[in-house]
Amino acid sequence: MGKKEIARPNPFKLRAPEEAGQARKPLVHVYGDHVVCRTDKLGQESPRGRSLLEIVLDASEGFIPLWQRGSVLRWRFQERSIARLEDGEAAKAGIRSLLAEALLEWGDAAPVKFSERPDGTDFEIAVRAGNDCDVNGCVLAMAFFPDAGRHELVIYPKMFEQDHKEQVETLVHELGHVFGLRHFFALVREKAFPARVFGAHEPFTIMNYGAQSVLTDADRTDLKALYEAVWNGELKEINGTPIKLVKPFSAT
């Protein structure tokens, strides 16, 4: 007789949706009415002993990455993702308009320029086929932090269900990440993924969440002051963490 096989648990079995949502809750950032941002996967816990009136910067690699002066991010649409839309050209026009409005909101505080190009791109704008939702809420979009790699700026169908103002604010928020900003309540207790703070502004900030997630003059002023100080050589580190200027992929 052959040996009876012992049933083993499946390590790849998915949790039930409710259970999965609860397990993911500490790892997601809810910044609106059940709106989740996944760009910063570290959550949004308030740093102990830290003022709430500060801008938070990414320092997860042991340094603070910011763009070199004069950087231009070249981008294009990810055609295979646009192809699933009924009217791809109209969708592209709508996304271009939303991106332009979001950039206008940042104004001259935006530290980089954007150029739509067919090749040699730094990131693609991709539209996902389905939504990413659980009990915490739905992801509307996902971006990236400054570095010399190639990336995606992802938009989920759920974003297009929001009103126009919410769509623009979503991209304003994601552009904040592209400029190097972490969430207002970045999870700094995890030593492998620290954040650093710079400047002082009101608790109302586009990198905050809920009713306080709004772009303010202080957001623009602090971001502009940060980059000017770094580019002029006046600021080389923040709280002991060195600042590293990076070039886009297309410039390397």
N, C-alpha and C positions, 0 to 999 in steps of 0.2 A: 504494500500500500504506500502511496505517496504521502509525503508530509502535508498536513493541512495548513494552508496559508493563513497567516494571522492578519486579520483586518487592521490596517493602520489608518490613523486619522489623516485626512487630507489637509496638508499645510497651506493649501491655496484656496481653501473654502472661504467664501466671502461672508462677512457678517451680515446680519439682517439690517436693512436700511436704518431703523431707529437706533440700533446698537452701534452701527458704524458712525452715525452722526454724533452720538455722545462721545465715542472714542476720539473723534477728530476735533471735538469742540475746543480743547486747549490749543490746537494747532492752527486755528483759522482766525482771521481778523474780520469781524463784522463791523463795517463802518457806516452802514445805512440801515434802512428798513429791510432786514434780512438780506443784506447785500454783503457778500464775502469777497475779500481780496486775497489771492494766493501768491502774489509777487513776493511778499515777505512772509515766509512760512513759519515764522517764529512766534506768532501770537501777538497779543497787545497788552501784556500786563504792565501796570504802572511801576516804573523803577523806584525802589525804596530810597527815600532820602533825596530824591532828585526833584528839582523844581518842575512844575508843569508848564513853565513858560520858556521852553527851549525847543530848538529845532533838532531833530534826531537824524543822525547820519549812519550809513552802513559802514561797519568795520568788521564784517564777518570773516575777512581773509587776513586779519592782523594788521590791516592798513585801511585807510579811508580812500576809496577810489573816486576820483573826480575827473571830468573831461579836460583835456588840454585846451588852451585858448584857441579859438578858431576852428574847433571840431565841427564837422558836418556829418550827420548820420544819413547814409544813403539807404533807402528802403524801397520795397516793392510789395505788391500783393502776392500772396501765395496762391497761384492760379488754381491749383488742384482743390483748394478749400473754397474758392469763389465759385468754382464750377458747379457746386451743389445748390447754388442759389438760383431761383427762377430767372431773375434778371441781374446777372452779374455786373454788367456795366453800370446799371442804376445803383447797385449796392456799392460799387467802388466810388461813384460820385458822392454818395451819401457819407461814406466813411471819410473820404478826403475832406469834405466840408466839416465834419465833426472834429477831425484832427486839427484842421486850421483854426476852428473856433477855440479849441482847447489851448492851442499854442498862443493865440491872441490873449487868452486869459492870463497866461504867465507873462506876456509882454516882453520887455527887454530884460527881464530877470532870467529868461531861458538861456542857459549857458551854451547851448549848441543850436545849430541850424539843421533843418531837415530837407532832404532832396530826394524826390521820387526818381529812381533809376532802374533800368531793367537788369543790370548786372553789377557785380562787385559790391553787393549790398551788405549792410551791417545788420539789418533785420527785415523780416517779412511780416506783413499784417495778415494773420490767418483767422478765418471764421470757423469755429468748431461746428461739427454736425449736430451735436446735441448739447444740452445744458449739464452743468455740474452742480447739482443741488442736493442738500440733505436737510436735516432738522435745523441746522444753523442758518441756512439761507442758500442763496445762489451766487455763484461766481459770475460776474459780469464781464470782467476782462483781466488780463494778466500780462505783466511787462517784464522788465529786467533792470539790472543795475549796471553802472558804467564798467565796461571792460573791453578788451580787444577782440572778443569773440563775435560769433554770428548768432542772432537771436530771433525770437518771435514776439510780436505783440499780438496776443490772442484775444479775440472777441467771441463771447458766447451769445447764442441767439437770444438769451434772456435780456441782454442789454437793449436790443431793438424793441423790446416790449415796454421799456421805460419811456417816460416823457422826454422831450428834447433836452430839457435842462439837466435831467439826471444822466443822460447819455454823455453830454459834454463834461459834466463834473466827474464822471467815471474816468474819462480820458485825461482830464486835468490831474486827477489823483495818480493815474498810472504814469503819466509823464513825470510826476514828482519822483517816482521810483527811478525812471530813466535818468533823471538828473542826479541821482545819488541819495535820495531821501528814504529813510525807513519810516515805518508807521510811528505815530506820535507816542504810542505805548509799546515800543519795541521791547521784546523780551530779552533783557540784558542779564538775567540771572544765569543763563546758559553761557558759560565761559567761552565755548567754541564759537559762539555767534554774537559777539558783543556789538553794542552800538555806542556812538559818541554824540555829544550834544554841542551845539553851537548857537549863539545868539539868544535872543529873548523875544517871545511873541505871545499874543493872547492864546488862551486855550482853544479858541476857534481857529482851526487850521484844516486845510484840505487833506492832511495826512492823519487827522484824528478820525473819529467815527461818530455815527449817529447824527444828532442835530448839530454837533460841533464840527462836522466835516464840511467846511466851506473855505474857499480860497480867500485869503485876506491880504491887505496891503503889506502886513508884516511878513507873510509867507514870501512875497516877492522881494521885499527889502532885505530880509535875512539871507535868502538864497543868492541874491545879487552881491551883497556884501561879502558873503563867504567866498564866492568865486573870485571876486576882484582881489581880495586879500591873498588868496592862494596864487593867483596868476601874477601878482606883483611881487611875490616872494616874501610877503609880510607874515604869512601864516603857513607853517610847514608841518604842524602837528596839533592835535586837539586832545587835551587830557592825556598826553603821553603816547598817543597813537599817531604814527606818521601818515601824512597825506601823500598819495601817489597819483600823479596825473597820468591818465591813460589815453591812448589814441584809439579811434574806431578801427575796426578790421580793415576798412577800405583805405585807411591812411597808413597802414603798416607795410 
